[in-house]
Amino acid sequence: MSTEKLICGLTEAQITELKAQHGLLIEGTVKQGDNEYKAIFKEPDFKTLEATGAIAKNNEIKGTKALFDNCIVAADDAIKQRDFLQLKAVECVANHMNSFSVSVKNL
């Protein structure tokens, strides 16, 4: 019996293959009470951000769902089946963007 830790039902080798296909991947976790749900997202590109941002101007939920649909690579079954979990999971993409820090100085 394998003791390999799976993320969204995927082995480390499968995740490595997904990284080769999609580039940088983001692992997100949504917790509700004692339950924990995982999703794997690819980092959005400018085209995706522009399109989903345009949709969100008219309907924020549809924009968020479009971001989820365009960035999701894998997810636990509960996330696939529950709309609210999808909305919360996509917050992981925003948190990823907020995890960067920058510094500037005048030359």
Backbone bond lengths (Angstrom), bond angles and torsions (degrees), N, CA, C in turn:
res aa  C-N    CA-C-N  psi(-1)  N-CA   C-N-CA  omega(-1)  CA-C   N-CA-C  phi
1 M - - - 1.448 - - 1.526 109.23 -
2 S 1.309 116.58 132.26 1.460 122.10 -177.08 1.529 110.62 -77.85
3 T 1.328 115.42 141.67 1.462 120.41 176.39 1.524 110.63 -106.88
4 E 1.336 116.11 11.94 1.458 120.22 -179.20 1.530 110.02 -65.18
5 K 1.325 116.16 132.68 1.453 121.65 179.50 1.526 109.11 -76.89
6 L 1.317 116.05 124.55 1.457 121.55 179.63 1.528 109.84 -96.60
7 I 1.317 116.06 144.11 1.459 122.12 172.75 1.519 105.90 -118.87
8 C 1.318 116.34 119.90 1.473 122.09 -176.86 1.525 110.99 56.02
9 G 1.325 116.26 32.36 1.448 120.90 179.93 1.517 114.70 78.46
10 L 1.332 117.90 4.53 1.461 122.61 -176.76 1.523 110.95 -102.61
11 T 1.317 115.56 142.45 1.453 120.89 175.43 1.526 109.50 -80.28
12 E 1.311 115.39 168.10 1.468 120.19 177.35 1.531 110.94 -60.07
13 A 1.323 117.44 -38.62 1.466 121.57 178.62 1.532 110.99 -64.12
14 Q 1.325 117.11 -41.37 1.460 120.24 178.10 1.525 111.56 -65.58
15 I 1.322 116.23 -38.55 1.464 120.30 177.92 1.525 110.31 -66.11
16 T 1.315 117.52 -39.06 1.464 121.59 176.05 1.524 110.33 -59.74
17 E 1.324 117.27 -41.71 1.472 121.02 176.67 1.528 111.27 -62.74
18 L 1.329 116.60 -40.87 1.463 120.13 178.38 1.522 111.28 -65.42
19 K 1.336 117.65 -37.50 1.462 121.20 176.34 1.525 111.02 -61.44
20 A 1.334 116.40 -40.24 1.464 120.84 178.63 1.526 110.41 -64.97
21 Q 1.318 116.52 -34.01 1.458 121.41 -178.66 1.531 112.49 -79.94
22 H 1.343 117.29 -42.45 1.470 121.67 -170.80 1.522 114.53 -108.88
23 G 1.316 118.62 -11.18 1.459 120.49 -174.30 1.517 110.25 84.85
24 L 1.314 116.55 -149.17 1.463 122.16 -177.03 1.523 110.84 -56.76
25 L 1.309 116.31 133.43 1.463 121.71 177.89 1.524 109.69 -116.21
26 I 1.316 114.98 148.35 1.460 123.20 -179.46 1.524 107.72 -115.59
27 E 1.319 116.95 123.77 1.465 120.69 173.78 1.517 107.90 -94.71
28 G 1.312 115.97 122.14 1.456 120.98 179.45 1.513 110.86 -114.70
29 T 1.317 115.84 148.05 1.456 121.98 178.87 1.519 109.39 -127.36
30 V 1.321 116.02 132.13 1.458 122.48 174.06 1.522 106.29 -115.60
31 K 1.321 115.89 127.78 1.461 120.63 179.38 1.524 108.98 -113.87
32 Q 1.331 114.29 139.36 1.460 121.29 173.43 1.518 106.51 -140.79
33 G 1.311 116.00 108.68 1.458 119.91 -175.40 1.516 110.19 60.90
34 D 1.309 116.40 -127.44 1.466 121.36 179.39 1.520 112.68 -86.89
35 N 1.320 117.14 -3.24 1.463 121.27 -177.37 1.522 111.31 -92.28
36 E 1.317 114.88 143.13 1.468 121.25 179.79 1.523 107.62 -133.02
37 Y 1.331 115.94 129.65 1.457 121.90 -177.60 1.524 109.08 -122.94
38 K 1.326 116.64 141.03 1.465 121.91 -176.37 1.523 110.41 -116.29
39 A 1.330 114.29 148.77 1.459 122.37 173.12 1.519 108.33 -142.78
40 I 1.304 115.76 150.86 1.455 121.94 176.43 1.531 107.22 -119.60
41 F 1.320 115.21 126.33 1.457 122.06 -178.94 1.518 110.05 -119.01
42 K 1.328 115.69 151.10 1.459 119.84 167.19 1.527 106.77 -91.85
43 E 1.310 115.29 152.56 1.454 120.43 -179.98 1.531 109.01 -69.53
44 P 1.337 118.43 129.90 1.459 119.39 -178.48 1.524 111.89 -69.51
45 D 1.322 115.71 147.10 1.459 120.43 175.14 1.538 108.89 -95.33
46 F 1.333 116.52 175.51 1.465 120.18 -178.02 1.528 111.98 -59.49
47 K 1.317 117.02 -39.60 1.469 121.15 -179.24 1.532 110.27 -60.19
48 T 1.317 116.64 -45.38 1.462 121.15 179.42 1.524 110.81 -66.03
49 L 1.332 116.90 -44.63 1.461 120.28 179.53 1.520 111.65 -62.17
50 E 1.326 116.57 -41.09 1.465 120.61 179.38 1.531 110.98 -64.99
51 A 1.329 116.87 -46.63 1.461 120.80 -177.99 1.529 111.65 -65.46
52 T 1.325 117.11 -46.79 1.461 119.33 -178.34 1.529 111.24 -69.92
53 G 1.322 116.56 -31.76 1.463 120.07 175.53 1.519 111.47 -65.48
54 A 1.327 117.15 -39.40 1.459 121.30 178.21 1.526 110.86 -64.98
55 I 1.321 116.41 -41.08 1.468 120.51 177.86 1.525 109.99 -64.38
56 A 1.327 116.44 -41.47 1.467 121.66 -177.02 1.522 112.25 -65.00
57 K 1.329 118.07 -25.11 1.467 119.87 178.30 1.521 111.38 -62.08
58 N 1.332 116.90 -32.06 1.464 121.22 179.40 1.522 112.43 -95.37
59 N 1.342 116.74 -30.70 1.463 120.67 -177.41 1.522 108.09 -155.29
60 E 1.321 115.64 104.23 1.469 120.57 -175.07 1.529 112.55 -61.22
61 I 1.316 117.23 -38.42 1.465 120.42 179.91 1.528 110.10 -64.85
62 K 1.332 117.08 -45.86 1.469 120.17 179.17 1.526 110.89 -63.16
63 G 1.328 117.64 -37.48 1.456 121.12 177.51 1.524 111.55 -64.28
64 T 1.322 116.20 -42.35 1.454 121.02 178.68 1.524 110.50 -66.20
65 K 1.323 117.03 -42.20 1.466 121.40 178.41 1.529 110.36 -63.89
66 A 1.335 116.97 -39.26 1.470 120.44 178.03 1.524 110.45 -64.23
67 L 1.337 117.45 -38.95 1.461 120.44 177.07 1.523 110.05 -63.92
68 F 1.323 116.45 -43.17 1.472 120.75 176.57 1.526 109.84 -58.09
69 D 1.329 116.68 -52.86 1.470 121.57 -175.95 1.529 112.58 -60.69
70 N 1.321 117.09 -33.50 1.466 120.84 -177.37 1.519 113.80 -85.66
71 C 1.326 117.70 -16.92 1.464 119.92 -175.76 1.522 113.86 -113.68
72 I 1.321 118.39 -16.81 1.463 120.18 -176.26 1.530 110.47 -67.82
73 V 1.306 115.57 135.74 1.465 122.27 176.42 1.523 109.48 -112.21
74 A 1.333 116.72 -41.98 1.463 122.39 178.73 1.522 107.84 -156.55
75 A 1.327 115.30 154.10 1.463 119.57 178.90 1.518 109.65 -156.67
76 D 1.327 114.83 152.95 1.457 119.83 171.89 1.524 108.44 -61.38
77 D 1.326 116.34 152.73 1.467 121.16 -177.42 1.525 112.74 -55.33
78 A 1.314 117.84 -38.50 1.466 120.58 -178.98 1.529 111.19 -59.82
79 I 1.315 117.15 -39.93 1.466 120.56 178.80 1.520 109.95 -67.52
80 K 1.318 117.56 -40.91 1.464 120.96 178.88 1.526 111.65 -61.58
81 Q 1.325 116.89 -30.33 1.461 121.18 -172.71 1.524 114.52 -97.73
82 R 1.332 118.31 -15.09 1.475 120.46 -175.10 1.520 110.44 -118.70
83 D 1.322 115.12 118.67 1.461 121.25 -178.06 1.526 112.31 -58.22
84 F 1.334 116.89 -43.78 1.459 119.14 -177.42 1.522 111.35 -64.89
85 L 1.319 117.48 -37.57 1.468 119.79 176.21 1.528 110.83 -63.81
86 Q 1.326 117.85 -35.38 1.463 120.57 176.81 1.526 110.66 -63.78
87 L 1.327 116.26 -42.98 1.470 119.75 178.87 1.525 111.19 -63.44
88 K 1.329 116.80 -40.38 1.460 119.48 179.23 1.524 111.23 -72.01
89 A 1.338 116.86 -37.33 1.463 119.97 -179.03 1.515 111.82 -63.43
90 V 1.326 117.07 -37.78 1.464 119.26 -178.03 1.533 111.34 -67.85
91 E 1.320 117.40 -17.97 1.468 120.11 173.88 1.527 110.75 -60.30
92 C 1.327 116.54 -25.05 1.467 120.71 178.01 1.525 111.01 -61.84
93 V 1.323 116.85 -33.83 1.465 120.70 177.85 1.532 109.25 -65.65
94 A 1.328 116.76 -44.44 1.468 120.38 177.41 1.523 110.98 -63.88
95 N 1.326 117.35 -41.37 1.467 120.38 177.96 1.521 111.24 -63.49
96 H 1.331 116.07 -34.58 1.468 119.85 175.70 1.530 109.88 -61.27
97 M 1.327 116.73 -46.02 1.473 119.89 179.76 1.523 110.46 -62.55
98 N 1.334 116.67 -37.05 1.467 120.48 -179.84 1.523 112.80 -75.73
99 S 1.335 117.89 -8.94 1.460 120.41 -178.46 1.530 112.81 -79.66
100 F 1.319 116.53 -11.15 1.461 120.27 179.25 1.522 109.91 -81.49
101 S 1.306 115.79 146.94 1.460 119.70 172.15 1.517 107.88 -123.97
102 V 1.283 115.81 153.54 1.462 121.08 -179.43 1.529 108.73 -132.92
103 S 1.303 114.35 159.89 1.461 119.51 173.16 1.524 107.80 -141.74
104 V 1.294 115.41 152.85 1.461 120.45 179.93 1.514 108.95 -136.98
105 K 1.316 114.37 158.13 1.451 119.15 171.08 1.524 107.39 -153.92
106 N 1.292 115.19 148.61 1.453 120.09 177.72 1.508 109.67 -77.04
107 L 1.308 116.06 140.84 1.463 120.47 177.15 1.507 111.06 -104.90
